[in-house]
Amino acid sequence: MKLYRFDKQNEQNNIWLKRYNDVIRAYENNTLKLVNESSKKTLHHIIPRSVNIMLSNDEHNHIRLPFYEHAMMHYYLWKYDKKYARQLWFIAVYGRKNKLWDFPEGNIEYEQLKQDLRRQ
């Protein structure tokens, strides 16, 4: 099944958007390398509901990912555009607290996320 891509026209201009869409491509092709394959998979909306609520129930807009990969998808969106800070907040706090995921640059990025949330 062909899945949606997020903001595909700007993909070549932004490394984070490219990484986000690369995960979707790998998922589609069954080549996605998972950190913890046995981890429970959760539903991720490729195009966030905050962008297009009409795609919430569209199967072409859904992928099921383990927690770590799901967190990375939200991380990529936040790095692409700070307006996605809210979508990363819960997954980041939960992931850090339960030692399931952390920011690649640790506390520096965690503090940046908090600042980005205050600006919204």
N, C-alpha and C positions, 0 to 999 in steps of 0.2 A: 504494500500500500504506500502510495506517495504521501508524504507528510508536508505540512506547511513549513515555511522558513520565516524567520523573523527579519524584517527590514532588509530583504535580500539585495535590493539595489545599492545599499550603502556598505555591504559586506566587505568589499575590497578596500574600503577606506578606513576600516576599524578592526584591529586585531581581535578585540573582545567579541564583537559581533561575528567575526569569522569563526572563532573558537566555538561559540554558541551553536552556530549552524553546522559546524563540523561534527559536533556530538550528535545532532539530529541525523546527519548523513550516515554516520557510523551505526547509529541505532537502526536506521532503515536497512542498511546492508548487513546487519548482524555481525559487525566487526568492532563494536564498542567494547573496549577493554574496561572491565569493572574492577574497582578496588576491593569490593567484598561482594562476590556473586551471591552468597547465601543471604545477604541482607534483604529484609522485606522491601518490596518495591512500592513506591508511591506515585500517584498521578501528577505529572507535570504538564501544564498548559504551555505549549510552545509560544503562542501569541497570548500574552497575559490577559486575563479577564478584564483587567483595568484598561487595556487597549481596545479590546473588542469583545464585549459580553456575548455577542451573537455566536461566537465560536466556542463558547464554554462546553457545549455538548457535542461538538464536531469531532468525530474519531480521528480525523486528519490533523487535529490540533493537540492530540494527547500522546504522550510517551510515558512509560512506566520505568522509573529509575530507582536504584537503591539510594539511600539517604545521602551518601557522599557525593555521588554524581548529580543528584537533585540539587544539593547545596551549591555545587560548582556552577550549575546552570544559572541559578539566581545570582551568584557572584559575577559571572560573565555579564549578565544584564546590568547589574549595578556598575560594573567597570565601564560598560558601554555608555550608560546614561545614569547619572546620580538620581534621577527621578524614580528609579526602581529600588531605592534604599529600603522602603517599607516592605517590599516583597522579600528582601533578604533578611530583615531584622529577626523575625521569629526563628527561622531556620538556623541563623548564625548563633543566636543565644542558646537555643536548644542543642545544637551541635557541639558548641564549646562546653556547655555544662555536662553533657553526657559523653564527651571525648569521642564524638563521631566525626567531627569536622572542625577545622579551624581555618582562618584566613591564611593564605600563603605567606603573607608578610606579618602575621600575628597581630599584636596589639596596635601597631601603627594603623593598620587598616580598620581594626575594630573601632578605634577612636574616630577615624575618618567617617565611618558609617554613622556613628552617633551624631557627628556634626552635620552630616547630610540630612539626617532625620530631623534635626532641629530647624533646618532651613525650609522644610516643607510645610 
